[in-house]
Amino acid sequence: MAYWGAMRRRLLCLVPLLAGCKDCRGNPVPLTAEKSAMILVLDGVRSEEFTSDERVSDLTGMTGEAYASETWATLGPDMATLRAAMNPGVTITAPGHSQMVTGRIDPYANFAVSDGPGLYRPEYPTIFEELRGQLGLDADQAVFVGNTELLQGEVQSIQPGSADVAGEYTLLYDPDVANAPINDDTPMAGAIEAAVAADRPRLIVANFHDVDRAGHYGAGDAYIKDVKKLDGILPDLWDWLGENDPAYRDNLLVFITADHGRHRHDGDDGWHNHGDTCSGCREVPLMVLGAEAPAGQELAGNWTLLDLAPTLAAHVGFDTPWAQGLPIDEVVSGGTVREGDVGLSADGTAWVRYRADDLARDEVLIDDQVVSTDGVMFAEGVRAGTAGAARWACWRELVTDAELYWPWVGDCRVDAGTGWLDVGFPEEMVGPNWEPVLVEYAGGLWAVFNNNPDGIGELGSEHQVGMRVRPLQADGSWGEGYESEQYYPTNPAAVSTSTGLLLAFGTNLQGDDSRYTRRVRVLQFGVAHEAFGGAVDIDLAGLLDGARVERPALVTDGSVVRLAVVATTETENVIAVVESTDEGATWSTGSIVSTDPVLPHLSPQWDGADLVWAARSPSGNAELCRRAPGADATCQELDSERIDSFSAAAGTVVIDTGVAEWERVSL
């Protein structure tokens, strides 16, 4: 601690000496400040250890408000409180933070870190990028401070141009252990204070990670001791801001929250763990402090981690056009409110309509009729298309009316020419990134999907999930499924060949290098032998070495199978196409078919033999591109900077830019 005390004293030499309005070097100190925001993340702290006023902790024997007594005594008069907000996505550290900094449930996992963030970063733009890009600020104005390596990738997405507007990550190391993050949350306050003293950042996100480490690996009372330590750190930090830079504090909006909670079940030591759909994992504390916070009030509504980005952006003065979240209307007015529709089918008949309602945020429509459960909080993730003579549409809904578990569940409709039939979905739970595709095979329809109910991609673990196939039987019921264990599968695609089904999906290798090994895997499945085989990894070696490869699209053209993928390096976002003439057993080196940088959150789509994808035009707007076999790509620029979704069929593309009702364009 002597090391950190000395460091803190040196850094705080930059702090204003208020009486003379000069710093310790005699320089004038500005007396005004721009609007700024801060997210303080108490990693893995349950609401019953910090904010509850009725629920008693099984560890402390008291409510959270009673246990976090210093925080409530010092900050209570200045803060608004939501006793328990929600993490609707994956309830582990990196995905929880990704929700906060993107406003999306991004397919982001706790992949192991051996040398920095690598290519595994969020697909959607972060608040660091939006802040810097829109307001023209330097990196020291968008700061992430942490004592864990897991979050270094959160300051920059894989969107084109993100490196130019990325945030700045400060990792606190242990002074006594080489290259190891410090196992102590106390120095975090000093790092935040130093950043404020030196640069007055417009945005600071800070993760206090040791409390979660203590929860997982510490002795029986280590977790609650670290929670109590945070109970002292927060009031001291707030007091420091008021004493040393009151103008900055007066214009600062602070969120105090957690990225996930912990179990409330599984016996006496269940609290050690988290990561599934349990209510204790989903519920997180949320306190709002400072400028614009309705001091002393309790916040009404069903607010989530997705809502932090649009709320703080509205306060600071920039937009979050990609965010799914809503501005918390009791804290700010205005801000980026979601508009338009997402998840379109090829003909625009199945889609998601956003709603500016925190209780029922979106709904699924087919042929302009609402088909999702009435009043459900989230109904999203529509995938739709045709399989043989049938149309199909599937989506997921978040269920929050049970006591212990709040899972995502799937639902599907099929129209074989006589109207839409509700066929449901047979799995008890699906994941927050569940994306099924229905394909005609063996005389019927088969669902191909990533079976990962918790959305896990564990840190350095051998955790396996799978790719699964299930037949839809003639009576509308589902047959038994077959599964191939795979590591963190996402974005599946499938086609039927003469010998079986061909599946493609994003996946990783395992172990310490998993963060650097994102690629597309291809599997064969044959109903005759009810087995998977022929696994081939598409990593574009020799074409784009070291790329992050994912979001596959498959099509058959006679004896040729074509596979398009999105590939990302530190400097490029491209579409690459590889071909197979032996039904997926071997693949060509392939070619890069895109010119302008590709939008990496959208999978390419085949429209017959033509390939369609979304990209960024030279002017900065979004564009849609089409390429016929053997021809150059042609692109059409849109009036919007973004595309939330698109779907291509028969020469027409249905698009959703997120700014207006979806529309059809000829391309």
NUVO-867133 format. One line per 4 residues: number of its first residue (from 1); their letters; for each residue x, y, z negated of C-alpha. Coordinates in Angstrom, 2 decimals, decimal comma. Last residue first. Layout:
NUM = A = X Y Z; ...
***
This chain:
667 = LSVR = -30,10 -3,39 55,79; -33,72 -2,36 55,55; -34,67 -0,93 52,20; -37,35 -1,98 49,77
663 = EWEA = -37,99 -0,03 46,59; -37,99 -0,40 42,85; -39,67 2,42 40,98; -37,26 5,20 40,10
659 = VGTD = -34,05 5,77 38,18; -32,97 2,23 37,32; -31,53 1,72 40,79; -33,73 -1,26 41,49
655 = IVVT = -33,38 -2,70 44,97; -35,35 -4,97 47,28; -33,25 -5,74 50,35; -34,82 -6,55 53,70
651 = GAAA = -33,25 -8,60 56,49; -35,24 -11,72 55,72; -34,34 -11,85 52,03; -32,13 -9,91 49,62
647 = SFSD = -32,61 -9,16 45,93; -31,24 -6,23 43,98; -30,58 -5,32 40,38; -29,52 -2,47 38,11
643 = IRES = -28,03 -0,48 40,98; -26,06 2,65 40,16; -24,81 6,00 41,35; -28,15 6,74 43,01
639 = DLEQ = -28,95 8,24 46,41; -27,93 5,04 48,15; -25,14 4,38 50,66; -25,69 1,70 53,30
635 = CTAD = -22,81 -0,65 54,06; -21,88 -2,70 57,14; -19,44 -5,58 56,71; -17,35 -6,73 59,66
631 = AGPA = -18,45 -9,76 61,64; -17,41 -13,42 61,75; -20,42 -14,55 59,73; -22,79 -11,63 59,08
627 = RRCL = -21,87 -9,11 56,39; -24,23 -6,88 54,47; -23,36 -4,09 52,04; -25,48 -2,14 49,58
623 = EANG = -24,16 1,12 48,22; -23,85 2,84 44,86; -22,72 6,44 44,81; -19,16 7,56 44,06
619 = SPSR = -18,44 9,38 47,34; -16,15 6,56 48,53; -19,07 4,11 48,05; -19,26 1,74 45,07
615 = AAWV = -20,45 -1,76 45,88; -23,48 -4,07 45,86; -23,58 -7,37 47,77; -25,28 -9,10 50,72
611 = LDAG = -23,95 -12,13 52,64; -25,53 -13,21 55,92; -25,92 -16,91 56,80; -29,49 -16,98 55,51
607 = DWQP = -29,71 -14,03 53,16; -26,97 -15,03 50,73; -26,61 -13,06 47,52; -23,67 -11,47 45,69
603 = SLHP = -23,87 -11,43 41,89; -24,26 -8,06 40,18; -22,26 -6,94 37,12; -19,06 -6,58 39,16
599 = LVPD = -20,08 -3,59 41,30; -17,68 -4,11 44,23; -14,93 -1,73 45,29; -15,19 -0,68 48,97
595 = TSVI = -13,87 -3,09 51,60; -15,48 -6,47 50,96; -14,82 -9,74 52,82; -11,81 -11,15 50,97
591 = SGTS = -10,93 -14,51 52,49; -10,88 -18,17 51,65; -8,21 -20,56 50,43; -10,49 -23,31 51,71
587 = WTAG = -12,36 -25,67 49,42; -12,33 -29,37 48,66; -14,96 -31,78 47,29; -17,77 -29,28 47,74
583 = EDTS = -19,87 -30,91 50,44; -16,94 -31,99 52,63; -16,68 -28,98 54,93; -16,09 -26,47 52,13
579 = EVVA = -15,77 -22,71 52,45; -14,42 -19,82 50,35; -15,71 -16,25 50,27; -14,27 -13,36 48,27
575 = IVNE = -16,07 -10,22 47,13; -13,78 -7,63 45,57; -13,09 -5,44 42,54; -9,41 -4,42 42,50
571 = TETT = -6,85 -2,70 40,28; -6,54 -4,75 37,07; -7,98 -7,74 38,93; -11,59 -8,66 39,56
567 = AVVA = -13,22 -11,30 41,74; -16,93 -11,62 42,50; -17,69 -14,90 44,23; -19,12 -16,19 47,51
563 = LRVV = -19,35 -19,93 48,20; -20,07 -21,32 51,66; -21,01 -24,94 52,33; -20,42 -26,13 55,89
559 = SGDT = -21,99 -29,18 57,54; -25,06 -27,25 58,70; -24,99 -23,91 56,94; -25,32 -24,40 53,20
555 = VLAP = -25,40 -21,47 50,76; -23,91 -20,77 47,34; -23,52 -17,56 45,28; -21,01 -17,35 42,41
551 = REVR = -20,84 -14,71 39,66; -17,24 -15,35 38,48; -13,50 -14,92 39,15; -11,11 -12,90 36,96
547 = AGDL = -8,08 -12,58 39,22; -4,58 -13,84 38,48; -3,66 -14,39 42,12; -5,95 -12,94 44,77
543 = LGAL = -5,59 -15,15 47,85; -2,88 -17,62 46,91; -4,79 -18,78 43,85; -8,42 -17,77 44,30
539 = DIDV = -9,45 -19,36 40,94; -12,10 -21,74 42,27; -12,06 -24,78 39,99; -13,24 -28,13 41,37
535 = AGGF = -15,22 -30,74 39,42; -16,15 -33,72 41,61; -18,54 -35,32 39,17; -21,84 -35,17 37,34
531 = AEHA = -24,01 -38,19 36,73; -27,49 -39,62 37,17; -26,21 -42,31 39,56; -28,90 -41,89 42,19
527 = VGFQ = -29,66 -38,37 40,93; -26,30 -37,13 42,13; -24,67 -34,02 40,66; -21,59 -32,30 42,08
523 = LVRV = -19,74 -29,62 40,14; -18,08 -26,33 41,17; -16,24 -24,16 38,66; -15,80 -20,41 39,06
519 = RRTY = -12,95 -18,74 37,17; -12,15 -16,83 34,00; -8,68 -17,84 32,87; -7,13 -14,85 31,11
515 = RSDD = -9,26 -14,74 27,95; -8,94 -18,53 27,62; -5,17 -18,29 27,08; -5,18 -19,29 23,40
511 = GQLN = -7,41 -22,31 23,89; -9,97 -23,21 26,51; -10,23 -22,74 30,27; -13,07 -20,52 31,22
507 = TGFA = -16,38 -20,69 33,09; -18,49 -19,01 35,78; -20,94 -21,22 37,63; -21,33 -23,39 40,74
503 = LLLG = -23,58 -26,43 41,17; -23,90 -28,73 44,21; -26,86 -31,08 44,09; -26,84 -34,45 45,78
499 = TSTS = -25,39 -36,39 48,70; -27,04 -34,68 51,69; -26,65 -31,28 50,03; -28,93 -29,21 47,78
495 = VAAP = -27,75 -25,83 46,62; -27,00 -24,32 43,20; -25,92 -21,11 41,49; -25,23 -20,52 37,81
491 = NTPY = -24,42 -17,12 36,26; -22,62 -18,20 33,07; -20,89 -21,22 31,53; -19,05 -20,73 28,20
487 = YQES = -16,93 -23,91 28,22; -18,56 -26,86 29,96; -20,21 -30,10 28,88; -22,12 -31,68 31,78
483 = EYGE = -25,79 -32,25 31,04; -28,69 -34,29 32,38; -32,28 -33,44 31,55; -35,39 -35,53 31,05
479 = GWSG = -38,43 -34,68 33,13; -40,47 -31,48 32,99; -44,23 -31,38 33,32; -46,12 -29,87 36,26
475 = DAQL = -47,85 -33,12 37,27; -45,44 -33,63 40,19; -42,39 -33,50 37,93; -40,01 -30,59 37,46
471 = PRVR = -36,56 -32,15 37,26; -33,93 -31,04 34,73; -30,28 -30,00 35,28; -27,83 -28,83 32,59
467 = MGVQ = -24,53 -26,97 32,53; -23,07 -27,20 29,09; -21,82 -26,02 25,73; -18,54 -26,92 24,15
463 = HESG = -16,84 -25,36 21,14; -13,20 -26,39 21,09; -12,27 -23,21 19,30; -9,77 -20,40 19,83
459 = LEGI = -12,39 -17,71 19,29; -15,77 -19,11 20,20; -17,65 -18,53 23,43; -21,15 -18,78 22,00
455 = GDPN = -24,38 -17,71 23,70; -26,38 -19,30 20,87; -28,67 -21,33 23,13; -25,97 -22,27 25,67
451 = NNFV = -27,47 -24,51 28,35; -26,48 -22,78 31,59; -29,20 -23,66 34,09; -30,20 -25,76 37,09
447 = AWLG = -33,92 -26,43 37,33; -34,96 -29,11 39,81; -37,89 -29,05 42,21; -39,06 -32,16 44,03
443 = GAYE = -38,37 -34,72 46,77; -34,80 -35,51 45,76; -33,80 -31,83 45,65; -35,42 -28,43 46,01
439 = VLVP = -33,70 -25,77 43,87; -34,75 -23,74 40,84; -32,20 -21,34 39,30; -31,91 -20,71 35,59
435 = EWNP = -30,12 -17,76 33,97; -29,71 -17,88 30,20; -27,57 -14,94 29,02; -29,38 -14,38 25,71
431 = GVME = -29,45 -18,17 25,30; -32,27 -20,67 25,60; -34,19 -22,38 22,81; -36,57 -25,33 22,48
427 = EPFG = -35,85 -26,43 26,04; -38,92 -27,59 27,96; -39,74 -24,46 29,96; -43,21 -23,25 30,78
423 = VDLW = -44,90 -24,74 33,84; -47,49 -21,98 34,29; -48,79 -22,47 37,83; -48,97 -19,54 40,25
419 = GTGA = -51,35 -20,02 43,13; -52,15 -22,78 45,60; -49,13 -22,50 47,87; -46,48 -24,23 45,75
415 = DVRC = -46,38 -21,36 43,24; -44,18 -22,00 40,18; -44,04 -20,09 36,88; -41,32 -20,32 34,22
411 = DGVW = -40,72 -19,55 30,54; -37,61 -19,59 28,37; -37,11 -18,99 24,66; -34,67 -16,63 22,90
407 = PWYL = -34,45 -17,51 19,24; -35,28 -15,74 15,98; -34,70 -18,40 13,31; -35,35 -18,41 9,56
403 = EADT = -38,79 -16,94 8,88; -40,47 -17,00 12,29; -42,11 -14,06 14,09; -39,06 -12,80 15,97
399 = VLER = -39,21 -14,60 19,33; -37,07 -13,08 22,10; -38,37 -13,81 25,60; -36,64 -15,31 28,65
395 = WCAW = -37,49 -15,34 32,36; -38,30 -17,72 35,20; -39,85 -17,22 38,66; -40,61 -19,71 41,45
391 = RAAG = -41,94 -19,76 45,00; -42,49 -23,12 46,65; -42,15 -24,29 50,26; -38,53 -25,36 49,85
387 = ATGA = -37,20 -23,54 46,83; -37,96 -19,83 46,85; -36,76 -17,09 44,55; -36,87 -15,72 41,05
383 = RVGE = -34,61 -14,89 38,13; -36,04 -12,62 35,47; -33,76 -11,80 32,55; -36,34 -9,96 30,47
379 = AFMV = -39,10 -10,14 27,89; -37,98 -8,43 24,66; -40,19 -7,29 21,75; -43,16 -9,52 22,55
375 = GDTS = -46,41 -7,55 22,50; -48,32 -9,81 24,89; -46,32 -12,83 25,99; -45,00 -12,40 29,52
371 = VVQD = -47,28 -12,79 32,53; -48,20 -9,17 33,31; -49,85 -9,04 36,74; -48,24 -6,94 39,48
367 = DILV = -47,67 -9,98 41,73; -45,68 -11,46 38,87; -44,89 -9,11 35,98; -42,54 -9,48 33,05
363 = EDRA = -42,62 -7,07 30,12; -40,21 -4,71 28,39; -39,51 -2,98 25,12; -42,42 -4,09 22,98
359 = LDDA = -41,86 -2,66 19,48; -39,27 -0,02 20,51; -41,57 1,33 23,20; -40,14 3,19 26,20
355 = RYRV = -41,16 0,32 28,47; -39,05 -1,39 31,11; -40,88 -3,42 33,73; -39,34 -6,74 34,67
351 = WATG = -39,88 -8,30 38,08; -41,53 -11,03 40,09; -43,25 -10,18 43,37; -40,46 -8,06 44,86
347 = DASL = -39,94 -10,31 47,87; -36,53 -11,66 46,86; -37,38 -11,54 43,17; -36,49 -8,50 41,10
343 = GVDG = -34,73 -8,54 37,74; -35,13 -4,88 36,85; -37,67 -2,09 36,93; -37,63 1,67 36,72
339 = ERVT = -36,92 3,96 33,81; -34,90 3,66 30,63; -34,77 6,75 28,45; -31,44 8,60 28,52
335 = GGSV = -31,51 11,28 25,85; -34,33 13,48 24,69; -34,84 14,07 20,99; -32,48 12,68 18,41
331 = VEDI = -32,70 10,94 15,02; -36,37 10,01 14,59; -36,50 9,19 18,31; -33,83 6,52 18,16
327 = PLGQ = -32,68 6,69 21,78; -33,60 3,43 23,54; -31,36 0,53 24,47; -31,02 -1,14 27,85
323 = AWPT = -28,08 1,13 28,65; -26,85 1,68 32,22; -27,74 5,38 32,41; -25,93 6,29 29,19
319 = DFGV = -25,92 10,08 29,45; -23,76 12,77 27,85; -24,26 15,49 25,25; -22,93 14,38 21,87
315 = HAAL = -26,39 13,88 20,34; -27,99 12,22 23,35; -24,91 10,00 23,68; -25,20 9,00 20,02
311 = TPAL = -28,75 7,79 20,58; -28,16 6,16 23,98; -25,21 4,12 22,61; -26,75 3,20 19,23
307 = DLLT = -29,94 1,73 20,67; -28,48 -1,58 21,83; -27,56 -2,38 18,22; -31,29 -2,62 17,55
303 = WNGA = -34,22 -0,59 16,29; -37,67 -1,95 15,51; -39,49 1,11 14,20; -39,53 3,37 11,16
299 = LEQG = -36,45 5,02 9,75; -36,31 5,60 6,01; -35,71 9,19 5,06; -33,18 10,87 2,80
295 = APAE = -31,68 13,02 5,53; -33,34 12,89 8,95; -30,02 12,49 10,81; -29,50 15,36 13,26
291 = AGLV = -25,94 15,99 12,04; -24,79 13,70 9,24; -25,58 10,10 8,46; -27,49 7,25 10,05
287 = MLPV = -27,64 3,94 8,18; -28,21 0,56 9,80; -27,75 -2,79 8,05; -27,88 -5,90 10,25
283 = ERCG = -30,49 -8,59 10,89; -29,60 -11,10 13,63; -27,38 -13,37 11,54; -29,79 -13,44 8,60
279 = SCTD = -32,66 -14,09 11,01; -30,89 -17,18 12,32; -30,15 -17,28 16,05; -26,62 -18,66 15,82
275 = GHNH = -23,27 -16,98 15,28; -22,89 -16,77 11,51; -21,01 -18,53 8,73; -19,73 -18,14 5,18
271 = WGDD = -23,26 -17,34 3,97; -24,13 -21,03 4,20; -22,04 -21,68 1,08; -24,77 -22,55 -1,43
267 = GDHR = -27,00 -24,45 0,93; -27,52 -24,21 4,65; -29,50 -20,93 4,47; -29,18 -17,16 4,48
263 = HRGH = -26,60 -17,14 7,26; -24,60 -14,02 8,04; -25,10 -10,62 9,64; -23,88 -9,29 12,95
259 = DATI = -22,11 -6,23 14,40; -22,70 -4,27 11,22; -23,93 -0,71 10,67; -22,96 2,77 9,53
255 = FVLL = -23,82 5,29 12,25; -22,37 8,78 11,93; -23,48 11,98 13,71; -20,81 14,70 13,41
251 = NDRY = -21,54 18,40 13,92; -21,37 19,37 10,23; -18,46 16,96 9,76; -16,34 18,76 12,36
247 = APDN = -17,09 22,14 10,82; -16,36 20,76 7,33; -12,84 19,68 8,30; -10,74 18,90 5,25
243 = EGLW = -13,15 18,83 2,31; -16,22 17,61 4,15; -14,31 15,03 6,15; -12,57 13,76 3,03
239 = DWLD = -15,91 13,45 1,22; -17,29 11,30 4,03; -14,19 9,11 4,01; -14,30 8,72 0,22
235 = PLIG = -18,00 7,83 0,36; -17,29 5,12 2,97; -14,20 3,59 1,35; -15,79 2,88 -2,05
231 = DLKK = -18,67 0,74 -0,81; -16,22 -0,76 1,66; -14,29 -2,19 -1,32; -17,54 -3,58 -2,69
227 = VDKI = -18,08 -5,41 0,58; -14,51 -6,72 0,29; -15,27 -8,04 -3,20; -18,48 -9,60 -1,89
223 = YADG = -16,52 -11,47 0,76; -13,67 -12,60 -1,48; -16,00 -14,09 -4,15; -15,89 -17,72 -3,04
219 = AGYH = -12,34 -17,59 -1,75; -11,67 -16,23 1,70; -11,95 -17,88 5,12; -15,23 -16,94 6,74
215 = GARD = -16,56 -14,15 4,55; -13,06 -12,83 3,88; -12,43 -12,63 7,62; -15,74 -10,78 7,95
211 = VDHF = -14,70 -8,23 5,29; -11,33 -7,93 7,01; -12,85 -6,56 10,19; -13,68 -2,95 9,42
207 = NAVI = -14,36 -1,92 13,02; -14,16 1,75 13,91; -15,79 3,55 16,83; -14,84 7,21 17,22
203 = LRPR = -16,33 9,61 19,77; -15,84 13,36 20,25; -12,37 12,98 18,82; -11,08 15,82 16,55
199 = DAAV = -7,53 15,40 17,87; -4,90 15,28 15,12; -6,91 15,59 11,93; -9,77 13,47 13,25
195 = AAEI = -7,41 10,72 14,42; -5,53 10,80 11,11; -8,78 10,57 9,15; -9,85 7,53 11,14
191 = AGAM = -6,46 5,86 10,62; -6,57 6,63 6,89; -10,05 5,15 6,60; -8,88 1,97 8,33
187 = PTDD = -6,06 1,60 5,80; -8,57 0,23 3,22; -9,93 -2,60 5,38; -7,12 -5,05 4,59
183 = NIPA = -5,84 -8,08 6,46; -3,56 -6,05 8,73; -3,36 -7,18 12,31; -0,34 -9,40 13,02
179 = NAVD = 2,51 -8,56 15,39; 5,21 -9,03 12,70; 3,93 -9,54 9,18; 4,93 -7,07 6,42
175 = PDYL = 3,67 -3,81 7,94; 0,39 -5,54 8,91; -0,79 -3,94 12,13; -3,63 -1,49 12,71
171 = LTYE = -4,82 -1,59 16,32; -5,63 1,77 17,88; -7,66 1,48 21,09; -7,97 4,50 23,40
167 = GAVD = -10,99 4,76 25,67; -11,00 4,12 29,40; -11,71 6,91 31,91; -9,14 6,26 34,66
163 = ASGP = -9,04 2,52 33,95; -12,78 2,29 34,66; -12,38 3,23 38,32; -14,47 0,30 39,56
159 = QISQ = -16,36 -1,41 36,70; -14,42 -4,00 34,70; -15,26 -2,27 31,42; -12,87 -0,35 29,19
155 = VEGQ = -12,77 0,44 25,46; -14,19 -2,95 24,46; -11,18 -4,98 25,62; -9,20 -4,32 22,45
151 = LLET = -11,98 -5,80 20,33; -10,64 -9,24 19,46; -7,25 -7,99 18,29; -8,57 -7,10 14,85
147 = NGVF = -7,77 -4,26 12,44; -9,68 -1,67 14,42; -9,84 1,91 15,64; -11,62 2,79 18,90
143 = VAQD = -11,12 6,34 20,18; -12,73 8,45 22,88; -11,35 12,01 22,56; -7,74 10,79 22,63
139 = ADLG = -8,44 9,43 26,13; -8,80 12,93 27,60; -12,16 14,50 28,37; -13,91 15,38 31,64
135 = LQGR = -17,41 15,52 30,13; -19,09 12,96 32,39; -16,13 10,64 32,92; -14,79 10,83 29,37
131 = LEEF = -18,13 10,23 27,66; -19,31 7,62 30,17; -16,02 5,72 29,96; -15,95 5,64 26,16
127 = ITPY = -19,68 4,84 26,09; -18,86 1,67 28,01; -19,67 0,84 31,63; -21,17 -2,66 32,17
123 = EPRY = -19,25 -5,86 32,86; -17,54 -5,82 29,48; -13,86 -6,83 29,32; -11,96 -10,06 29,90
119 = LGPG = -9,18 -9,05 32,29; -6,48 -8,98 29,64; -7,39 -7,46 26,27; -3,91 -7,60 24,79
115 = DSVA = -1,45 -10,50 24,80; -2,60 -13,70 23,10; -6,28 -12,99 22,53; -8,82 -15,79 22,17
111 = FNAY = -12,24 -15,31 23,70; -14,90 -13,93 21,40; -17,50 -13,55 24,17; -19,06 -11,04 26,55
107 = PDIR = -22,02 -11,68 28,84; -23,40 -8,15 28,17; -26,56 -7,63 26,19; -26,53 -3,95 27,10
103 = GTVM = -26,19 -0,59 25,32; -22,55 -0,57 26,45; -20,63 0,36 23,27; -23,04 -1,05 20,70
99 = QSHG = -23,98 -4,21 22,60; -20,28 -4,90 23,25; -19,67 -4,59 19,53; -22,05 -7,45 18,86
95 = PATI = -20,53 -9,50 21,71; -17,05 -9,10 20,15; -18,03 -9,92 16,58; -20,56 -12,75 16,69
91 = TVGP = -24,36 -12,74 16,71; -24,95 -13,08 20,44; -27,79 -10,85 21,60; -30,74 -9,30 19,76
87 = NMAA = -28,60 -7,80 16,96; -31,28 -6,21 14,84; -31,84 -3,39 12,36; -32,44 -4,05 8,68
83 = RLTA = -33,12 -1,49 5,95; -33,20 1,33 8,46; -31,80 4,28 6,57; -31,46 8,02 6,97
79 = MDPG = -28,50 9,70 5,36; -27,56 12,88 3,53; -29,13 12,26 0,10; -27,94 8,63 0,17
75 = LTAW = -24,31 9,40 0,95; -22,85 9,76 -2,54; -25,20 7,70 -4,74; -26,09 5,23 -1,99
71 = TESA = -22,49 4,62 -0,98; -21,37 4,36 -4,58; -24,15 1,88 -5,43; -23,49 -0,64 -2,67
67 = YAEG = -24,71 -3,39 -5,05; -27,93 -1,64 -6,05; -28,86 -0,73 -2,48; -28,00 -4,24 -1,34
63 = TMGT = -30,36 -5,78 -3,88; -29,04 -7,75 -6,81; -27,86 -11,25 -7,77; -24,51 -10,63 -6,07
59 = LDSV = -24,15 -13,79 -3,99; -27,76 -14,87 -3,38; -28,47 -11,26 -2,45; -31,86 -9,91 -3,51
55 = REDS = -34,29 -8,71 -0,82; -36,27 -5,73 -2,09; -34,19 -2,55 -1,55; -31,93 -3,96 1,13
51 = TFEE = -29,12 -1,73 2,38; -25,70 -3,16 1,51; -25,33 -6,77 0,35; -28,87 -7,77 1,32
47 = SRVG = -28,36 -6,17 4,75; -25,63 -8,67 5,53; -22,07 -7,52 6,22; -20,45 -9,28 9,19
43 = DLVL = -18,09 -6,52 10,22; -18,90 -3,24 8,51; -18,89 -1,21 11,72; -18,47 2,56 11,40
39 = IMAS = -19,83 4,22 14,54; -18,86 7,90 14,93; -20,30 10,78 16,91; -19,26 14,29 17,91
35 = KEAT = -20,89 17,65 18,63; -18,22 20,25 19,34; -16,48 21,96 16,45; -16,10 25,43 15,01
31 = LPVP = -13,54 26,90 12,62; -10,53 26,23 14,81; -7,29 26,13 12,78; -4,55 28,70 13,33
27 = NGRC = -0,99 27,30 13,18; 1,12 27,72 10,04; 2,79 24,34 10,20; 0,71 22,97 7,33
23 = DKCG = -2,48 23,97 9,17; -4,01 27,41 9,00; -7,42 28,69 7,88; -5,76 30,11 4,74
19 = ALLP = -8,10 28,55 2,19; -8,94 25,66 4,46; -5,56 24,09 4,72; -6,37 22,19 7,89
15 = VLCL = -5,13 18,59 8,23; -2,07 17,99 10,38; 0,10 17,17 7,37; -2,49 14,44 7,02
11 = LRRR = -0,42 12,18 9,21; 2,60 12,29 6,91; 0,49 11,72 3,78; -1,32 8,81 5,45
7 = MAGW = 1,93 7,16 6,45; 3,30 7,44 2,91; 0,13 5,95 1,43; 0,04 3,25 4,07
3 = YAM = 3,57 2,09 3,27; 2,98 2,33 -0,48; 0,00 0,00 0,00
***
